[in-house]
Amino acid sequence: MIVAAALALVRDVRPALRNTPEAAVANAGLAKAGPVLNDYSFGGYLIFADIPTFIDGRSELYGGPFIERYNRDVSLADLRDFLKLLDQYKFGRDAA
């Protein structure tokens, strides 16, 4: 643990640009967007970029029903519930 902390101080620990959605985030202006409805696998990066996320890779924090709703809604299996989700979480609206 101490070695990892020491390396983090002297080395850049950011992932390679080709492995991140950095360009998409910059071009979409997400830094000022407020909460975003994001892909499950990009949540960690968005947190790293200080962008409010809807979900990230820590599924144990959300629970089964939440994950099931997320999967159902983003696949548009239940369009009516997806529209409710958009309204409920107010995506893209500045939190300020």
N, C-alpha and C positions, 0 to 999 in steps of 0.2 A: 504494500500500500504506500509506503513512504517512497519507494522507488518510482512508482507511477506518478505520484504527486510531484516529485522532483523533475521527472521527464516532462510533465505538463508545463512546468515553468520555463523550460528551455527549448521545447519543441512545439511547433504548431500542431495542435491536436484536432483541428477541424478536418472533416472528411474531404476527400478530393472533390472538386467541383463537378466532375462527371458523374459522381454518385449522389448528388443532391439536386433538389429542385430550385436551387438558388436563383438561376436566371428566370425561371417562371415566376418565382415570388417577387423578384425585382420588377419584372415587366408588368405584372398584374397589380402592383401597388398594394400588396397585401399588408404591408407594415402599418398602413393607416386604415385598414378596412374594418376593424372590429373583429368579432368572432367569425371564424370561417368554418364552413362545412368541408372538412378535409378528408382525404383518403387515410384509412387506418395506418398504412405503412409510412406516411409522411408526417404523422403527428409529432414524432420525436424531433425531427428536423425543425418543424415550425416552432416548437417550444424553444429549441436552441436559438432560433432567430427572433425570439421574443414576440411571437404572433399568437394571439389567443386561439386555441384549437378546440374542436369539438370532441375529438377522440385521438388516442395515441396507442402505442403498442402495449400498454399496461392493462390488458383486458380484465385482470382480476380486480381492478379498482372500480370497474363499471358494472360488473355483474351480468349474468346471463340474459335477463330480459332486455337490458339496454343494448347489448351486443346484437341480440336477435332483431330488435327494432331497427338498429342501424343497418344491418345487412339487408333486411327486408325493404327498408325505405330507399337506400341508395341504389338498390337494384330495380327500383320502381315497381316492385311486386304489389305494393299497396300505394298507389298514387295519392289517394285521399289522405292517408296517414303521413306520407312524405310532405305534403303541403302543410299539414298541421305541425310537423317537425320544424319546417322552415319558419313558420310563424312563432312557434313556441320559443325557439332559441335565438330569433332575431339576427340571423346571419348577415354579415356585411354592414351592420349598423354600428356606428362608432359607439363604444361603451361609455364615452365621457359624458 
